[in-house]
Amino acid sequence: MEVRTRFAPSPTGYLHIGGARTALFNYLFARHNGGKFVLRIEDTDRERSKEEYTEAILEDMRWLGLEWDEGPFYQSQRFDLYREHAERLLKEGLAYRCYCTPEELEKRREEALKEGRPPKYDGRCRTLTNPPEGRPFALRFRVPEGSTTLKDVIRGTITFEHEEIEDFVILRSDGTPTYNLCVVVDDALMKITHIIRGDDHINNTPKQILLYKALGYSVPEFAHLPMLLGPDRTRLSKRHGATAVGAYREMGYLPHALVNYLARLGWSYGDQEIFSKEELIEKFTLEGVGRSPGVFNPEKLLWLNHHYIKTSAPEELIEPFLAQLKTLGVDATADPRLTLIIKSLQERAKTLKEMAESSLFYFTETVEFDEKAEKKFLTPDRAELLELIKEGLKELEPFTADNIQALFEQILTERGLKLKDVAQPVRVSLTGRTVSPGIFETIEAMGRELTLKRLEDAIRRIKTVAEEGATT
């Protein structure tokens, strides 16, 4: 039997972190077992479903590297299929027409609550012998007596008593199918073998199993994932910070960092924390998924992202780095220094957004000096030292960090100085501030031309300030 899983988001919002984890687990399980991963868009809610959300979900899936084998299939294009199945159930006596209006149903629900009874449908149309003519009707599934036992791969055996399940609607009075019917028909026709989804769907499962059996379809295996919680152990929501995948992309997170982190939310393989995508596919099993909710820890995700930025080849970061720069108004697409610039910054950067923001001094003609830094380090007694370094850099070949360091050491030895005596004046001259990547790597990445221009500007500025001070 070929393993087939699916991810079926509703385009009523952007892809949530919890949804992304569900998609990832389905993807990994299918890949681990050499099966197929199907993408289905459940867009039956005509009012809330939007094309922009669909496009965003597909884009986020691609960004995460969760390639699907079949689809995307759209439920909105399959209504005839669902109606055919509903009519079949009606014809076979497994469903019946319900003429109750929404107002009548609401009134009975309120009465049941007041009397302390379960607010479920009372079944009054189940045995109706004289149906009203010309009145709209819905189709309800006729829930049989007995119970349904679910052997959930993660949660174990769960039994649902049918007396607690109302005769549920499968086709509304306007002819639109309901969630449970659509899901069962689609999963059956798409030959889904394993349904891996959040445990917020678990109450739908007995209804769906009844529909599978009534329609004569094989019942797939179910695995309900525990929910995600915020750091305060309440359900993960916007008050805990960003919850949409796209937001993390915009903040400069790497897709493999987010994938690695989501994989570890509720799944484990010994004490291993860092996994390549290939390792996740190789090691992922549903037996490794725990029953306890996963706690989303933004600091842990940030640590992982920093690890991946730090250990990535600079060339791999160019595209997302350029995208971050563009949001800051910088187009560096044709800049030949990109690899060296990224290399100089990646050791410290926790996000690509942070990297881009700290790189801006590389892309401007002039720098804006921090007032305190300028006053402390760009002093008249440093001008000669800066001149020496400028002249040495003019002729330096090749223009590499190692050679730049050797030049500095030579000048320092000749002058009897220490690196701290020259590193900060040079750093402030080049960047305008006292914090930057390593000074030798910064100079190499900045390039000879811009470095010399910045040093000349700083020397000129020192002299101008000194002259102005002498005349006052």
N, C-alpha and C positions, 0 to 999 in steps of 0.2 A: 504494500500500500504506500502510495506517495503521500508524504506529509504536506499538508496545505494549511497555511495560516492566513489571517487577514487583519488589516487595520482599517477601521471604518469610522473616520471622524465625521462630525456634523459641521458644515461650514457656517456656523452661527457665531463664530469668533475665531481668534487666532489659535494656532497650535499651542496648547498648554504643556507645561513641563510634564505633568502626569500623563497626558496623551502621548507625548514623545517617548516616555518610558514604555508605555504599552506597545507602541509601534516598534520600538527597539527590541523588546522581548519576543514579539512575534517574528521579527526579521531574523534575530539570532537563532531562534528555535528552528525556523525553516531552513536556514543556511546550515546549521549544525547537522541536520538530518537529511541534507541533500534534497530538500523539498522546494515548494513554491510559496512566495509571499505575495498576497493579493491586496491591492488598494481599492477601497470602495468609498465613495463619497455619499453619505446619508443625508441628502438634501431634500427630504420630503417636507420639511417645515418651510413652506413657501414664503412666509412673512419674514422670518429671521435669517434664512439662508441667503448669503451674498456671494457674488462671483469673486469679489476682492478677497474674501476669506478663503475661498477654494484655492485661488492662485497663491495666496500666502502659505497655506498648508503644504501645497505641492513644492513650493520653493524651499520651505524649511526642511521638508523630507529630503530633498535633493542635497541641501547644504549639509545635513547630518550624515549623508552617505547611505541612506536607507533606500536603496534601489528596489523597486517593486518589479515583479515578474509579469503580472497581469493587471490590467486596469490603467487608469482609474475608471471604475464603473460608477455610473450615477443612478441612484435610486429614482430620481425624478423622471428618468427615461424608461422605467420598467413598470409603470403603474398597471399596464394591461396584464402583465404576468401575475401581479399580486391579486388583481380582481379575479382572474381565472381560478386561482387557488381558493379564494374565498367562496366563489360560486360552487366550486367542487365540494367544499365542506358543507355548504348549505344543502346541496343536492343529496349528499350522503347522510343527512340528518345529524351531522356533527357541529352544525352551527344553525342559528335561527334568527329570524327577523325581530328586531326590537324597535317598538314604535314610541318609546318613552322620549319625551323632549328633554333638552338640557335643564329646563326650569323644573320639570317634575323630578328629575334625578337629583338636582341640588336640594330641593325641598325635602326629599326622603333622606338624603344624606344628613341634613341638619337635624331632622327628627331622630335619626338613629343615634347621633352623637348625644343629643339631649337625654335619650333613654339609656345611654351607656352601652349601646349595641355597636358592633363593627359597622362602619359606614360603607358597606359594600352593596352591590346591586342585589336586589331581593329576588330576581328571577321571575318576575311576574309575566314576562312575555314568553317564557320558556315553553309553556303549554297552551299558549293562546290559540283558541279555536275559531274565533271570529275577528280576524284582523281588520282594523279600520281601513276603508278604501281611500286611496289617494293621499294617504298620510306618509311623509318621509320615514324611512326606517334605516337603522344601522344593522350590521350583522354582528352577532355575538357568538363566541365559541362556547360550545356546551361542555363545561368542565365535568368530567365523569367523577363518580365516587371513588374513594380510595386515597392513595398517597403516591408521591413520586420521590424516588431516592436518587440523589445525585452523588456520584463518586468523583469529587473534585480533586484534581491532581495536587493542589496546594492545600486546600482546607480539609480534605478528607471526606467522609461520608456525611451527607446532610439529607434529612427526610422532610418533605413538605406535605402537610395534610391538605387534601383537596378542598375540604370544607372551609379552609381559610382563604381559598382563591375564588374570587367572583367570576361569573361568566363574563369574560372580558371582550371588549369590542375589537374586531379585526378589520371591519370596514365601516367608516363613518357614514352618516346619512348623506353627505355630499359626494360619496363615492371614493373618498381618499382612504388608502390603507393605513393601518396603524403600525407603530414601530415593531411590535413583536412578530406580526405576520411578515413584514418586509424582510426582517433579519433572517427569519427561518427559511423563507423561500430563497433568498440570495445565498445564504450559507449552504443550503442543500444543493442548489443548482451549480454553485461554484465549487462544489465538492470539498468544502472546508472540513478538515479532519480534527483540528484543534482550535478551540476558541479561547484565546488568552486575552483577558480584559479585566478592568477594575472591578473590585468587589461591590461597587455601587450598583452593578447590574445583577447581583445575585438573586434578587427577588423576581427578576424577569425570567430566570432560568427555568423554573418548573413550568411556567406557561409555554415557554419555547419548546421544552421537551415534549409536552403534550401535543403541540402543533406538529412537531417532527413525526411523532407516532401516528397522529391522525392522518397525516398526508402520506404516510408510508415511506418516509425517508429515514436513513440511518442517523442515529443521534451521535454527534461528534463528542470528543472529549472536551471537558471544560477545565479551565485553570483560572481562578479569580485572584487577581493580584491585590494585596493589601494596599490601602490608600497611602498617599503621601501626606506627611505632617510638616508643619513649620517648626522652627527651633523651639517654640513654646508648646509643642506637641498638640496643637490644634490643627484642623484641616488646612492644608496649604492654600493660601489666598493672596490677593494683591497686597494685603496689609503686611505681609512678610517680605515684600519687595517684588521684583520682576517675576512673573510666572509664565510669560509667553516666550517661546523659543526665539522668536525674532528679536526680542529685547536683548537677549544675551549676544546675539549676533551683532547688534548695533553697539553694544558695550565693548566689543572687541574680544569676545571669547572665541576660542578655536573649536570647530565642530568635534574633533576627536577628544578634546578635553571634556566637552559636555556629554558626549556619548559614553566615555569612560566613567564619568561621574554617575550618570543615570543608570548604567549597568549595575553599579554597586549599591544602588538604592533598593534594597530588598533582596539582592542576590549576592552570593559570596562564593569564592573559590579559595578555601584556606584563608591565609592572611594576606594574599596578594591584593595590592591596591591599584597598580598601574597595569593596564592591558592594552595591547595593540588591538586593532579591529580583528585581525586574524586570530589572535589569542581568544578574544571573546567568542568568536564563532566556534573555535575548537573546543572550548571549555564549557560553554553555556548548556545547562540542563534545567528543566523545571524543578528537579529535585533540590537544586541549589537555592531556590526561592523560599524565603522564610514566610511565616504566617504573620509576623509582627509588622506594623506600619513602618515605612521608611521615613526617616527624619531628614528633611532637606536642610543642609548646612551650607550657606553661601560662602563661608570662609574656607571650607574644604574644597569647594568648587574653584575658588580663586587660587588656592594652593596648587591644584591640579593644572589649572590654566597656565600659571606661572611656570610650572614644570615643563609643560609642552612647548611654551614659547622659548624657554631657555634651551631646550634640547633639540629644537627643530633646526633644520638647515635653513640659513637665511633666505635662500631662494624660494623655499616653500611658503615664506611669510610675505613675499612681495605683494601678491595680489590683494590679500586682506588688509595689509598695511596701506597700500595705495587707496583702497576704499575708505579707510579711516581718515587719511589725509584729505581726501576730497570733501568729506564732511566739514573739514576745517578750512576749506577754501584753497587748498594746495593741490595742484596737478603736477605730480612728479613722475608721470608715466615714462618720460624719455630720459630721466636722470640716470646717468651711468654709475652713480655712486650708491645706488639703493642697497646693494648687497652689503657693502661696508657700513653704511649707516645703520641698517638693521642689526648687523653683527655687533656694533658698538653699543646698542641699546637693549638687546634681548636678555642680557643677564639680569637686569633689574626690573624690567617691565612685567607687571602682573596681567595686564590686558593690552590688546593692540591699540585700544583707544588711548591708554596711558602712554604707550610707546609713541604714537603719533603726536600727542600733545608735547611730549618731551623732546621731539625731534625738530620742532619748528625752527630752531636757530640755524639748522642746516640749510634751510630753504629761503632765507631772507637776505637781502643785500646788506642790510645793516642790522645791528642788534640794539635792543633797548636795555640799557644798563640798570641793574639794581643799584639804587642810590648808595646803600650802605656798602655794597661790594665794591663799587667804584671808588668810594672815598677811602676804603681800607687798602685796596690792592693796586689801584692805578695811580700810584704816587710818583713824583719826579725821580726818586732814586731807583725806580724800576724801569724807567724809559730806556736806559742804556742796555739793560739785560734783555728787554724785549727786542731791541734793535739787533743785538747779537744773534738771538734765536731766529729772527726774521731773515737775516743775511745767510745764516747756516742752512735754513730751509730752502732758500732760493736755488741752491746748487745740489741739494741732496738727491742722490739716486741710488737705488730706487726709493720712491717715496712711500716707505712702509713703516709700520709702527715700531718694528725692531730698530730700524735705522734712525728713526726719530728719537727713540729712547737713547740710543748711543750718542747722538748729537747733544742731547740734554746733559747726559752724564759727563761728556767731554767739557762742556761749558761750565758745569757745576764744579768739576775738579779744578779747572783752571782758576776759577773765582773763589774756591774754598767755600762753596755754598751747599745747602741741602735742597732736595727736591721741593720741599714745601715752600722754599723761598721763591721759586719760580713757577711752580705748577699753578698756584691760584691766580697770580697776575695774568698768566697765559690763558687760563680757563675763563676768567672774567672778560678778557679781551675778545675771546672767540665766541662766548655764549651769552655774556652779559650777566651771568650769575655764578655762584660758587659751587653749584652742584651740577655734575655732568658725568657722562661715562668716563672711563680712563682717559687721561689727557692725550696719551700717544695714539690710542685708537680713535679718539675724537679728531685729532689733526689729520690722520690718515683718511678717515671717512669724509672729512670736510673737503679735502683736496688742497693741493698746493695753492692754486689761484685764490680761492676764497680765504684760506688761512692767512696768506700774505696781506690781502686787502684788510682783513680784520685787525691784524697786528699794526699795520700802517695807520689805520683809523684810531686805534687805541693810543699809539705813540703821539699822534697829532693832537688827540684830545687831552692827553696829559700835559703837553706843552702849552696848549691853549689855556687850560685851567690855571697852569702855573703863571703864565703871563698876565692873565686877568687878575690873579691874586697879588702879583707884584705891583700892579697899577692902582690897587685900591688901598 
